[in-house]
Amino acid sequence: MPLTITVKDHEVTVAEEFVYLGSLIHSSVQSTHDINRRSAIACAALQSLDNQIWRSRVSTSTKLKLYNTCILPIFLYGSDCWAVSRTDARKINTFDQWCLRMLLGIKWHHFVGNYEVRRLTGQPKLTAIVQSRRLWTFLGTLRLWTITQMPRGSCHLSLQRTGGDLEDTPAPHG
């Protein structure tokens, strides 16, 4: 029998998991369930284009552009809130390699290493993209908090984005 609670004389069933704004919320508070769900949805989207795009004579650069604009956003939706464990990171990188091999037409019996796949595509690791999104979400929240909560002139350090890396630069005073 499912667990229920009473709220203002109404019985409410407690759910183990539910989808809220496109993200899977699980009672374990781990991101693994949402990562698995997102990879399954992105995998289905990738496979739906298999014969039309990935196995066609479309150039690799066009395939990568389609992958980056059509498939990755499906997977990355909500990733800025994930708490990624080592196991999750391995799953994410495995999924990424599978996708890249599929769009390059590389089969397991071709014995092409992961480094070579990454070199051929020029794609960053998907875990690096997730980490970057989480960092920029945090920095945006921190910046908003500093603007609204801290007295003017009390923050003397700003972070600027240059070529994908962060650099510490003194903030202008004034």
NUMI-194973 format. One record per residue (C-alpha): residue in three letters; z, y, x. Coordinates in steps of 0.5 Angstrom, whole numbers, plus 2048, in hexadecimal, padded with zeros to 3 digits. Example, Ala and Ser with C-alpha at 12.3 -4.5 7.8 and 13.67 -1.06 7.14 Angstrom:
2
ALA8107F7819SER80E7FE81B
***
This chain:
174
MET800800800PRO7FE807803LEU80380C805THR804812800ILE808818800THR80981D7FAVAL8078247FALYS8098287F4ASP80A8227F0HIS80381F7F2GLU8028197F6VAL7FE81A7FCTHR7FC814800VAL7FC814808ALA7F681380BGLU7F580F812GLU7EF813813PHE7EB818810VAL7E581D812TYR7E6824812LEU7E182A813GLY7DD824816SER7E282181BLEU7E681B81AILE7ED81C81AHIS7F181681BSER7F981581ASER7F9812822VAL7F781A824GLN7F3817829SER7EB81982ATHR7E981282BHIS7E7811824ASP7E3818823ILE7E081682AASN7DD80F827ARG7DB812821ARG7D7818824SER7D4813829ALA7D280F823ILE7CF81481FALA7CB817825CYS7C9810827ALA7C680F820ALA7C2816821LEU7C0814827GLN7BD80D825SER7BA81081FLEU7B5814824ASP7B480E828ASN7AD80C827GLN7AB813825ILE7AD81782BTRP7B1813830ARG7AB80D831SER7A6812830ARG7A2816836VAL7A681C835SER7A881F83BTHR7AF81E83ESER7B082583ETHR7AF826837LYS7B3820835LEU7B9823839LYS7B8829835LEU7B882582ETYR7BE821831ASN7C2827833THR7C082B82CCYS7C0825827ILE7C582082ALEU7CA82382EPRO7CC828829ILE7CE822824PHE7D281F829LEU7D582582CTYR7D7828825GLY7DF829825SER7DF82682CASP7E382D82ECYS7E982A82BTRP7E982382EALA7EE820832VAL7EA81C837SER7EE81683AARG7EB812840THR7E880D83BASP7E5812837ALA7E281583DARG7DF80E83FLYS7DC80D838ILE7D9814838ASN7D681383ETHR7D380C83CPHE7D080F836ASP7CD81583AGLN7CA81083FTRP7C780C839CYS7C4812836LEU7C181483CARG7BE80D83EMET7BB80D837LEU7B7813837LEU7B581283EGLY7B380B83CILE7B7807841LYS7B980083FTRP7BF7FC842HIS7BB7F8846HIS7B87FD84APHE7BE7FE84EVAL7BE80684EGLY7C5808850ASN7C980E84CTYR7C8813852GLU7C0812852VAL7C081384AARG7C481984BARG7C081C851LEU7BA81A84DTHR7BC81E847GLY7C082484AGLN7C5823844PRO7CD824846LYS7D281F844LEU7D381F83DTHR7DB81F83EALA7DA825842ILE7D682983CVAL7DC827838GLN7E182983DSER7DD83083EARG7DD831836ARG7E5830836LEU7E683483CTRP7E283A839THR7E5839832PHE7EC83A835LEU7EA840839GLY7E7843833THR7EE84282FLEU7F2844835ARG7EE84A836LEU7EF84C82ETRP7F684B82FTHR7F784F835ILE7F3855831THR7F785482BGLN7FE85382EMET7FF856835PRO80085D836ARG7FA861839GLY7F9860841SER7FE85A841CYS7F8855843HIS7F585684ALEU7F185084ASER7EA84F847LEU7E6849847GLN7DE84A848ARG7D9844847THR7D484484CGLY7CF83E84DGLY7D4839849ASP7DA83A84DLEU7E083F84CGLU7E1844851ASP7E8848852THR7E6850852PRO7EB855851ALA7EB85984APRO7E986084AHIS7EF864849GLY7EF869844
***
